[in-house]
Amino acid sequence: MKWLEDFLALARTKNFSQASQERNITQPAFSRRIRALENWLGVALFDRRSYPVTLTDEGRMFRDTAETVIAALYADRAQFQERQIDSRPDLRIAAATTLNLNFIPQWLRSLEPISGHLTTHILTRNFHDMAQNLAEGEIDLVLQYCHADVPLLFDASRFETRILTLEPMLLVSATDGAGRALHDPSRPGDAPGPYPYMGYSNDGYFAEIERLFFARPNLAGIALRRLAESPTSEVLKRMAITYGALTLLPESCAREAVGCGALVAIGGAAWQVDLEVRLYRARECRRPAVRRIWDAQEAFEQADATAQGRTA
């Protein structure tokens, strides 16, 4: 297709420099592609002895073929894309595994009385891919944990955001048979470290949160022995339970394991860090379903604020 589109651009402009600019490549590279097409066909398509260049007899014949082939390819592409759009769910949402498992289902259900039911495709992606896919329109919404001291690199001129909720991140310990913490650095007289710990790898956002957490004055002296690492909270939760270790988890990730006694939170509020759960969309997005969910979230927040005001 590149060769054919290059050929048609040069046939229309009759100027190598102008055609190469139109095709957004350097003139030498453009000339090589035209020559490659001619070599493949075995004939010269342009008479380079004239200025501007002109089509040879074979070039004029081939122009009809190239236009027909390109038109057919784009027609098929448009038809396939139309089918893809018809079968596409209302919303494509990307988030980290922890939010996909522990937040998004309940969040979507809570908005349904306002938004109505919307079909969804929920994906797990790394942060870089989520930001790029959101900018390119491949996904509609991104949900991410965020902390004010560890900002996410979403360009405010291109993306809108709103805070959905606040959630604490907890230091938790695996428990003994009686449901007591195996390790509790906050407990007076507890055995000194280094404490076995499951930590966040540098390819995940929570690695920065972890560094921020253990740099706090009341935690800076704790010695840890990292047994394993992962960017994913769900993995670290299971590793901590299996190996009898400490780890940091968002409260929603830890909730079930704490409820059944497999994990216990350490140290109270002074040993927690508050996270925001943020929703992002591209500013130029005009999809009705995205607008519906965005407006439903705003209405939900207003209703919640009104209810809290009445309670107060």
N, C-alpha and C positions, 0 to 999 in steps of 0.2 A: 504493500500500500504506500509506503514511503516513496518508493521509486515512481509509482504511478502519479502520486500527488505532486512530487517534484517535477515530473515531466509536464503535467498540466499547468503548474504554476509558471514554468518557463515558456510554455507555448502561449500562455496568455500575456505575460509581461514582455517577452522577447528580450529579456535583460537578465544576465546571470546574477548581478549584484542585487537587483531589486527582488528577484525570485528567491534568492538565498535569505534575504532579510524577511521576506514574507513567511518562509518556511522555518525561520528562527534557527538557522545553522550558519556556519562560516561559509564563505564563497568557495574556498578550496574543497571543503567536505561536500558541498552541494554539487560542484562540478564532478567530483569522483562518483557520486551516486548517479548522475546522469550518464556518465561514461559506463558505469557498471550495467545500467539498463540497456544501453546500446550494445555492449558486448554480449549480453545475454540474448538479445534479439538477433544479433549478427548484422545489424545495419546501422547507419548513421541516421539519427532522428532530426538533427539540426544542422543547418548549413552555417558553420562558424566563420565563413569568409565574409559574410555580410554583417552590417551593423544597422539596426538591431538584428539579432540572429533570426533566422527564419526556419520554418519546418521544411524538411525534405519531403518528397512525395511519400516515402514510407512513414515519415512523421505525421503527415496529414491523415494517412490511413489509420495509423495507430492511435491517433487522438480520439477517434470515434470509439475504438475498443477500450481505451483507458477510461473514458467518460462512462461507458456502459458498465464496466466492471466496478468502478468506484461507486456509481449510483446504486448498483445491485447490492454491494457490500453494506453500504449505509442503510439501505432499505431493510435488509435483513437485521442489521443491528438495532434499528429503531423498533422493529417488530419484536425482537427478543427482549429488549428493554421494557417494552410495554407489557409483555407477559410477566416479566419479573416484577414490575410495579404492581400489577394486578394481584400477584400472589404474595407480595411483601406484607408483613405484619404492619399494624398501625405505627408501632414504635420499635426502634432498635436502640437498646439501652446497654451501655458498657459500664462495668464497675469491677473492682477487685473482688476476689472470691468471697471474702468475709461479708461484704455488703450484699452480694448476690444471694448468699444463703440466709443471712440473718436480718436483713433490713428491707430489701426491695419487695419481696412478696407482700409483707404487711403494709408497706407504704402504698403500693399500688391499690391494694384492696381498700385502704382507708379513703382514697380519693374517688373510688367508683361512684358513690352516691352523688358526686358533683360532676365528674368527667364522663360517666358512663363507662361501660367496659371497652377497653382498648386491647387489641391483640398485641403481643409483645414478643420480641426476640431478644433474649438477655444473654450478653456475651461477657467473657472474662478476657481482658487485655491488659498488657502493661501500660504504664502511664503514657509513655511516648506515643505508642500506637493509638491509644484512646484520643489524645489531643489531635493527632494528625487526622484520624478518621472522622472526628467531629468537625474539623475545619473543612474537610473534603466532602462532607455530607453523607459519608458512608454509614454513620450512626447519627442518631438524633439527640441523645442525651447521654451525659456522663455523670456518674455519682462517684464522689471521692471523699475520703477522710482528709481533713485539713487542720493545720494548727497555725495560729497567727505568726509564730516565730519560725515556721518552716513553710514559706509560701509555695504554692503550686504555680508553675510557669504557664498559666493561661493568660493570654493577652486580653486585657479588659476592653480594648477597642474592637475585638473580634468576637468575644464571648460574654454572655450574661451569666450571672450566678446568683443563687440564693441559698441561704442556710436552711436546711430542712430540720435539723435537730442537733443537740449537743449530746455527746456520749463520752463517758470517762474511759480511759485506758487504764487497766489494772495490772499491778504486779501480783501474780498468782503463783501458788505452790501446789505441787502434788501433795496428796495426803497419805497418812498412815491408815491402818485398818480401822482406827477409831474416828477418822474424819479430821484429825489434827494436821496442821501444816508440817511437812517434813523439814522445811526450811523457812525461817522467819527472821530476816535481818532486823526487823523492827521490834522484835521481842527481847526485852532485857534478859541477859543471861543465855541467849541462844548461842549455839556453837558458832565460833567465828568462821568466816569464809576461808578459802574461796567456795562460793556456793555453785552447785551445778546449774547451768543456765542454758536455755535454748534461745538463740538470738536471731535478729533480723539481718539478712544479707544486704550488701550495698546496692543490689539491683532493685530494691523495693523502697517505697516512700517511708515506711516505718523505721528504717535504719536511722534516719535523721531524728525521728521522734524518740527513739531509744537513746541516742546520744544526748539529746536534750534532757530526757528523764533522769539519767544517771549522772548528769552534771549538776543537778540541784544540790544545794548545800547539805541537806539532810541525807542525801544518797551518795554523795561523791566518794565516800570512803569505802563503799561496799566492794569487796573483791569477788569477782565472778570467774567461773571456769566454764567457758563456752564449749558445750558438748556437740552442738550442731547448729546450723543456721538455715534459714529459708526466707524468702520474701513474703510468705503466706502465713497468716495467723492460724488458720485451721491446721496447717501442718505442725506448727510449733506447739499448739495445744495438745495434739496427740503425742508428740514427742515428749513433752513435759510430763504427761500422765504416765507414759510408758517407762521413762527413765527416772522418774521421781525427781523432777527438777523444777526450777523457777522459770517463768517467762512473762512477757508483757502481752496482754490481750485486750482488744476492745471489749467492753462489757457485754455486748450482744453475742460475741463469739464465746465468751467464758460462761455465759448464763446457765446453759444446760448442764455443763460439767460441774459448776459450783452448786447448782441445785441438787444434783445427785451425790455430792460429796467427794467427787473425784479431784476437784480443785478447790482451793480456798483463797480468797483475796487477802493480801498482806497489807497491814499498816494503816488502813483507813484513808480518809480524804487526802491527807498530807502525802500519801504515797500513790497518788493518782495524777493523771494529766488529762485535761479536758480536750476533746476533739470536736470539730465541727463535721457534720455530714453535709456536703455541698452538692448542689445540682447545677450542671452547666449545660448551656445550649449555645449554638452559633447565633450571633445577632441577625444574620441575614436569612436565617431559616424561616420559611413561610409555610411549612407543612401544617395543615389544620390540626392534626393529632398532637403535634408538639405544643401548639397554642392551647389546646384543650387541657393538656396535663399541666402546663405552666399556670394557666388561669385557675384551674382547680386547686393547685397548691396554694396560690395566693388567697383564694376564697376560704380554704381550709384554715390557713393561718389566721385570717381575720375572724372567723367563727370561733377559733380556739382562744384568741385574745379577748373576744367579747365574753366568752364563757368564764374565763379566768377573772375578768373584771367583775362579773356578777358574783362570783364566789367570794372575791375579796370584799 
